[in-house]
């Protein structure tokens, strides 16, 4: 290696010596030489456990051989800006990219918030696979589904991919195995039992989801400005729709009952005792642990408690969506119209929700048997006699 070049580590006053593409430096409170270098966007750092510079160089060579790295690292110098880039800044860039491409909506914003929260203060060059694995285990312990966790780690990977010119390829991010996609449904009796055990400020949003199949994030975003009371039409704006398309929902029957009930409780007392008119159709009401008037977002504990009290096992709010798709088809609604109501863009995705169950199969077999019974038993085909040869 060439002669040492002594420098100052900005703001820290640590003496460093450059050896090719590797830095040897002293840390506070230790006499040992430490090394650090970047390779394929990853930071390698550790103590040589020696105060002798020559021995420290031998430690580095052994470390590089252990990692299977070439003798010459063709990595560009890392600038202060690149070194200080945080994961949160990578997420900012990705979220902006989503907005430019028209993919940013209420649902994706919620996923961005969940995915970035545990990592945003990490420096992008220093986030390790171990830290990501620990967070995945924490998410699992909190009860999040593997598919949801995989989507969050996918966003993390996309953030690194977008910022690869600055921070390299980033850490390896594993995925959880999703063996079976959830296929839960609510029968009418199960639905009524669950709703009776939900907190009052969640009951109407659950009813609205059961009848329309709208997503939880879409319902939470609904505002009175989107409701035409004269025409009884509710418009879901494209920015709040997961598929990015505007939808119009006619408000009839039970849906009208729900909307009128929400209109009756639209006003509430603010923090200073003044009367406030809620812009949201569905919001947190008095008695909630949250401040009155707040949007309905997470209610995992209340949901689990209601499922347990109703004796219906493990159910998801998203099961309302599957149930609505199946109920619409069973009611004789055409698939095209049903997709307009639920907001499914493709038939293949809709069919994943309108899953045939034992009841459908039993009904099909009953109809088949009725059809076979209606067929005549006697043979109506005339038998032709073979002509005798002369």
C-alpha positions as CSV (number, residue, x, y, z in Angstrom):
1,X,0.0,0.0,0.0
2,X,1.0,3.6,-0.6
3,X,2.1,6.1,2.0
4,X,-0.4,7.2,4.6
5,X,-2.4,10.4,4.1
6,X,-3.4,11.9,7.4
7,X,-6.6,13.9,7.5
8,X,-9.2,15.2,10.0
9,X,-12.6,13.6,10.3
10,X,-15.0,16.5,10.0
11,X,-16.2,17.9,13.3
12,X,-14.7,15.0,15.3
13,X,-10.9,15.6,15.2
14,X,-10.1,11.9,14.7
15,X,-6.8,11.1,13.0
16,X,-7.3,8.9,9.9
17,X,-4.9,7.2,7.5
18,X,-6.1,6.1,4.0
19,X,-4.9,2.8,2.7
20,X,-6.2,2.5,-0.8
21,X,-10.0,2.6,-0.5
22,X,-9.9,1.7,3.3
23,X,-9.8,4.1,6.2
24,X,-7.9,3.4,9.4
25,X,-8.8,5.7,12.2
26,X,-8.9,6.1,16.0
27,X,-12.1,6.2,17.9
28,X,-12.5,8.0,21.2
29,X,-11.7,6.1,24.4
30,X,-9.8,3.3,22.6
31,X,-6.1,3.1,21.5
32,X,-6.8,0.6,18.8
33,X,-6.9,1.2,15.1
34,X,-10.4,0.9,13.5
35,X,-11.2,0.2,9.9
36,X,-14.1,1.2,7.6
37,X,-14.8,0.8,4.0
38,X,-17.7,0.5,1.6
39,X,-18.3,-2.2,-0.9
40,X,-21.4,-2.6,-3.0
41,X,-23.1,0.0,-1.0
42,X,-22.5,-1.7,2.4
43,X,-20.4,-0.4,5.2
44,X,-17.8,-2.6,6.8
45,X,-16.5,-1.3,10.1
46,X,-14.7,-2.8,13.1
47,X,-11.7,-2.8,15.4
48,X,-8.4,-4.2,14.4
49,X,-7.6,-4.7,18.2
50,X,-4.1,-3.5,17.7
51,X,-2.3,-0.2,18.2
52,X,0.4,-1.1,15.6
53,X,-0.4,0.3,12.1
54,X,1.4,-2.6,10.3
55,X,-0.5,-5.2,12.2
56,X,-3.7,-3.2,11.6
57,X,-3.1,-3.4,7.8
58,X,-2.7,-7.2,8.1
59,X,-6.0,-7.4,9.9
60,X,-7.6,-5.5,7.1
61,X,-6.1,-7.9,4.5
62,X,-7.4,-10.9,6.4
63,X,-10.9,-9.3,6.7
64,X,-11.0,-8.7,3.0
65,X,-9.9,-12.2,2.2
66,X,-12.6,-13.5,4.6
67,X,-15.3,-11.5,2.7
68,X,-13.9,-12.7,-0.6
69,X,-13.3,-9.1,-1.8
70,X,-10.7,-8.2,-4.4
71,X,-7.5,-6.5,-3.3
72,X,-8.5,-3.3,-5.1
73,X,-11.9,-1.9,-4.2
74,X,-13.3,0.1,-7.1
75,X,-15.7,2.1,-4.9
76,X,-16.0,5.8,-5.4
77,X,-15.3,8.0,-2.4
78,X,-18.3,8.6,-0.2
79,X,-19.2,12.2,0.2
80,X,-20.4,13.7,3.5
81,X,-23.9,14.2,2.0
82,X,-24.1,10.5,1.0
83,X,-22.8,9.4,4.4
84,X,-25.4,11.5,6.2
85,X,-28.3,10.4,4.0
86,X,-31.0,8.9,6.2
87,X,-33.5,6.2,5.4
88,X,-36.2,8.8,6.1
89,X,-34.8,10.9,3.2
90,X,-34.9,7.8,0.9
91,X,-38.6,7.3,1.8
92,X,-39.2,11.1,1.1
93,X,-37.8,10.6,-2.4
94,X,-39.9,7.4,-3.0
95,X,-43.1,9.0,-1.7
96,X,-42.5,12.0,-4.0
97,X,-42.0,9.5,-6.9
98,X,-45.3,7.9,-6.1
99,X,-47.0,11.3,-6.1
100,X,-45.5,12.2,-9.5
101,X,-46.7,8.9,-11.0
102,X,-50.2,9.3,-9.5
103,X,-49.8,6.3,-7.2
104,X,-49.9,8.1,-3.9
105,X,-53.3,7.8,-2.2
106,X,-54.6,7.4,1.4
107,X,-53.8,3.7,1.5
108,X,-50.2,4.1,0.2
109,X,-49.6,7.0,2.6
110,X,-50.6,4.8,5.5
111,X,-48.2,2.1,4.3
112,X,-45.4,4.6,3.9
113,X,-45.9,5.9,7.4
114,X,-45.8,2.4,8.9
115,X,-42.8,1.3,6.8
116,X,-40.6,4.3,7.5
117,X,-41.3,4.8,11.2
118,X,-38.8,2.2,12.6
119,X,-36.0,3.1,10.2
120,X,-36.3,6.8,9.3
121,X,-33.5,8.0,11.6
122,X,-31.0,5.3,10.5
123,X,-28.2,6.5,8.2
124,X,-28.9,4.7,4.9
125,X,-25.4,3.4,4.6
126,X,-25.5,1.9,8.1
127,X,-28.9,0.1,8.2
128,X,-28.1,-3.6,8.5
129,X,-30.0,-6.8,7.7
130,X,-30.0,-7.6,11.4
131,X,-31.9,-4.4,12.3
132,X,-34.4,-5.1,9.6
133,X,-34.9,-8.7,10.8
134,X,-35.5,-7.5,14.4
135,X,-38.1,-5.1,13.2
136,X,-39.8,-7.8,11.2
137,X,-40.0,-9.9,14.3
138,X,-41.5,-6.9,16.2
139,X,-44.2,-6.5,13.6
140,X,-45.0,-10.2,13.8
141,X,-45.3,-10.0,17.6
142,X,-47.7,-7.1,17.2
143,X,-50.0,-9.3,15.0
144,X,-49.4,-7.9,11.5
145,X,-49.9,-10.3,8.7
146,X,-46.9,-11.6,6.7
147,X,-48.3,-10.1,3.5
148,X,-48.5,-6.6,5.1
149,X,-45.0,-6.9,6.5
150,X,-43.7,-8.0,3.1
151,X,-45.3,-4.9,1.5
152,X,-43.6,-2.6,4.0
153,X,-40.2,-4.2,3.5
154,X,-40.8,-4.0,-0.2
155,X,-41.3,-0.2,0.1
156,X,-38.0,-0.1,2.0
157,X,-36.3,-1.9,-0.8
158,X,-37.9,0.4,-3.4
159,X,-36.5,3.4,-1.4
160,X,-33.0,2.0,-1.6
161,X,-33.4,1.2,-5.3
162,X,-34.4,4.7,-6.1
163,X,-31.5,6.1,-4.1
164,X,-28.9,3.5,-5.2
165,X,-26.8,6.2,-6.9
166,X,-26.3,7.8,-3.5
167,X,-26.2,4.9,-1.1
168,X,-25.6,1.8,-3.3
169,X,-27.7,-1.4,-3.4
170,X,-28.5,-1.3,0.4
171,X,-29.0,-4.2,2.7
172,X,-30.5,-7.5,1.7
173,X,-34.1,-7.6,2.7
174,X,-35.8,-11.0,3.2
175,X,-39.5,-11.8,2.8
176,X,-41.8,-13.8,5.0
177,X,-43.5,-16.8,3.6
178,X,-47.2,-16.3,2.9
179,X,-48.6,-19.8,2.8
180,X,-52.3,-19.1,2.4
181,X,-53.9,-15.8,1.5
182,X,-56.7,-15.0,4.1
183,X,-60.1,-16.0,2.8
184,X,-62.4,-15.0,5.6
185,X,-66.0,-14.1,5.2
186,X,-68.8,-12.8,7.4
187,X,-72.1,-14.4,7.5
188,X,-74.9,-12.0,8.4
189,X,-75.3,-13.4,11.9
190,X,-71.5,-13.1,12.6
191,X,-71.5,-9.5,11.3
192,X,-74.4,-8.5,13.5
193,X,-72.8,-10.1,16.6
194,X,-69.4,-8.4,15.9
195,X,-70.9,-4.9,15.4
196,X,-72.8,-5.1,18.7
197,X,-69.5,-5.6,20.5
198,X,-67.6,-2.8,18.7
199,X,-67.3,0.7,20.2
200,X,-70.1,3.0,19.1
201,X,-67.8,5.2,17.0
202,X,-66.7,2.2,14.9
203,X,-70.0,0.5,14.3
204,X,-71.2,2.6,11.3
205,X,-67.9,2.4,9.5
206,X,-68.1,-1.4,9.9
207,X,-71.7,-1.5,8.6
208,X,-70.7,0.7,5.6
209,X,-67.8,-1.7,4.8
210,X,-70.0,-4.8,5.0
211,X,-72.6,-3.4,2.5
212,X,-70.2,-1.7,0.0
213,X,-67.0,-3.6,0.2
214,X,-65.0,-0.4,0.5
215,X,-61.6,-0.5,2.0
216,X,-61.0,0.8,5.5
217,X,-58.7,3.6,4.3
218,X,-61.3,4.7,1.7
219,X,-64.1,4.8,4.3
220,X,-61.9,6.8,6.7
221,X,-61.3,9.4,4.1
222,X,-65.0,10.1,3.3
223,X,-66.1,13.7,3.8
224,X,-69.5,15.4,3.7
225,X,-68.3,17.5,0.8
226,X,-68.3,14.3,-1.3
227,X,-71.9,13.5,-0.6
228,X,-74.7,14.9,-2.8
229,X,-77.7,14.8,-0.4
230,X,-80.2,15.7,-3.0
231,X,-79.0,13.1,-5.5
232,X,-78.1,10.7,-2.7
233,X,-74.7,10.0,-4.4
234,X,-71.4,9.6,-2.6
235,X,-68.3,10.2,-4.6
236,X,-65.0,8.6,-3.7
237,X,-62.2,10.8,-5.1
238,X,-59.5,9.1,-7.2
239,X,-56.8,10.3,-4.8
240,X,-58.4,8.3,-2.0
241,X,-59.1,5.2,-4.1
242,X,-56.6,2.4,-4.1
243,X,-57.0,1.8,-7.8
244,X,-56.8,5.5,-8.5
245,X,-60.2,5.8,-10.1
246,X,-63.1,7.9,-9.1
247,X,-66.2,5.9,-7.9
248,X,-69.8,7.0,-7.3
249,X,-71.8,5.1,-4.8
250,X,-75.6,5.5,-4.8
251,X,-76.9,5.7,-1.2
252,X,-79.9,3.4,-0.8
253,X,-81.7,1.5,1.9
254,X,-79.4,0.6,4.8
255,X,-76.6,2.9,3.5
256,X,-79.0,5.8,3.6
257,X,-79.9,4.9,7.2
258,X,-76.2,5.0,8.1
259,X,-75.5,8.3,6.4
260,X,-78.6,10.0,8.0
261,X,-77.4,8.7,11.4
262,X,-74.0,10.1,10.8
263,X,-75.5,13.4,9.8
264,X,-77.4,13.5,13.1
265,X,-74.1,13.3,15.1
266,X,-72.0,15.5,12.8
267,X,-71.5,18.2,15.4
268,X,-69.4,17.8,18.5
269,X,-67.7,20.0,21.2
270,X,-64.2,21.1,20.4
271,X,-61.4,21.5,22.9
272,X,-62.5,25.0,23.9
273,X,-66.2,23.9,24.2
274,X,-67.2,25.4,20.9
275,X,-69.5,23.4,18.5
276,X,-67.5,21.9,15.6
277,X,-69.0,20.5,12.4
278,X,-67.0,17.4,11.4
279,X,-65.8,17.4,7.8
280,X,-65.5,13.6,8.0
281,X,-68.5,11.3,7.8
282,X,-66.9,8.7,10.0
283,X,-64.8,9.9,12.9
284,X,-63.8,9.2,16.5
285,X,-66.5,10.2,19.0
286,X,-66.6,11.1,22.6
287,X,-65.5,8.4,24.9
288,X,-62.7,7.2,22.6
289,X,-59.1,7.3,24.0
290,X,-58.4,9.6,21.1
291,X,-59.5,13.2,20.7
292,X,-63.0,13.6,19.4
293,X,-63.3,14.4,15.7
294,X,-60.1,12.5,14.7
295,X,-60.1,10.2,11.7
296,X,-60.7,6.5,12.3
297,X,-57.4,4.8,11.6
298,X,-56.0,1.9,13.7
299,X,-58.3,0.0,16.2
300,X,-56.7,-3.4,16.4
301,X,-57.3,-3.9,20.1
302,X,-61.0,-2.9,19.9
303,X,-61.4,-5.2,16.9
304,X,-59.8,-8.2,18.5
305,X,-61.8,-7.7,21.7
306,X,-65.1,-7.6,19.6
307,X,-64.2,-10.7,17.6
308,X,-63.5,-12.6,20.9
309,X,-66.7,-11.4,22.5
310,X,-68.7,-12.3,19.4
311,X,-67.1,-15.8,19.4
312,X,-66.3,-15.7,15.7
313,X,-62.5,-16.4,15.9
314,X,-59.9,-14.4,14.0
315,X,-61.5,-12.1,11.5
316,X,-60.2,-9.1,9.6
317,X,-61.8,-5.8,8.7
318,X,-60.8,-6.7,5.1
319,X,-63.1,-9.7,5.3
320,X,-66.0,-7.3,4.9
321,X,-64.7,-6.6,1.4
322,X,-64.6,-10.3,0.5
323,X,-68.1,-10.7,2.0
324,X,-69.5,-7.8,0.0
325,X,-68.1,-9.2,-3.3
326,X,-69.6,-12.6,-2.6
327,X,-73.0,-11.2,-1.4
328,X,-73.3,-9.0,-4.5
329,X,-72.9,-12.0,-6.8
330,X,-75.2,-14.2,-4.8
331,X,-77.8,-11.5,-5.0
332,X,-77.7,-11.7,-8.8
333,X,-75.7,-8.5,-9.4
334,X,-73.7,-8.7,-12.6
335,X,-69.9,-9.0,-12.1
336,X,-69.3,-5.7,-13.9
337,X,-71.6,-3.7,-11.6
338,X,-70.3,-5.5,-8.5
339,X,-66.8,-4.5,-9.5
340,X,-67.9,-0.8,-9.8
341,X,-69.2,-0.9,-6.3
342,X,-66.2,-2.6,-4.6
343,X,-63.6,-0.8,-6.8
344,X,-61.9,-3.8,-8.2
345,X,-60.0,-3.0,-11.4
346,X,-59.6,-6.5,-12.8
347,X,-61.8,-9.6,-13.0
348,X,-58.9,-11.8,-11.8
349,X,-58.6,-9.8,-8.6
350,X,-62.4,-9.7,-8.1
351,X,-62.6,-13.5,-8.4
352,X,-60.1,-13.9,-5.6
353,X,-62.7,-12.2,-3.4
354,X,-65.8,-13.9,-4.8
355,X,-64.5,-17.3,-3.7
356,X,-66.8,-20.3,-4.1
357,X,-67.5,-22.0,-0.7
358,X,-69.3,-25.2,0.4
359,X,-72.7,-23.5,0.3
360,X,-72.2,-22.5,-3.4
361,X,-71.1,-26.0,-4.3
362,X,-74.0,-27.6,-2.4
363,X,-76.4,-25.2,-4.2
364,X,-74.9,-26.1,-7.6
365,X,-75.2,-29.8,-7.0
366,X,-78.8,-29.4,-5.9
367,X,-79.6,-27.5,-9.1
368,X,-77.8,-30.2,-11.2
369,X,-79.9,-33.0,-9.6
370,X,-83.1,-31.0,-10.2
371,X,-82.1,-30.6,-13.8
372,X,-81.4,-34.3,-14.2
373,X,-84.7,-35.3,-12.6
374,X,-86.5,-33.1,-15.2
375,X,-85.0,-35.1,-18.1
376,X,-87.2,-37.9,-19.6
377,X,-86.3,-41.4,-18.7
378,X,-87.6,-43.3,-21.8
379,X,-85.5,-43.6,-24.9
380,X,-86.9,-41.4,-27.6
381,X,-84.4,-42.5,-30.2
382,X,-86.0,-44.8,-32.9
383,X,-84.0,-47.9,-33.7
384,X,-83.4,-48.5,-37.4
385,X,-83.5,-52.1,-38.5
386,X,-80.8,-53.3,-40.8
387,X,-82.0,-54.0,-44.3
388,X,-82.1,-57.6,-45.3
389,X,-79.8,-58.5,-48.2
390,X,-81.3,-60.3,-51.2
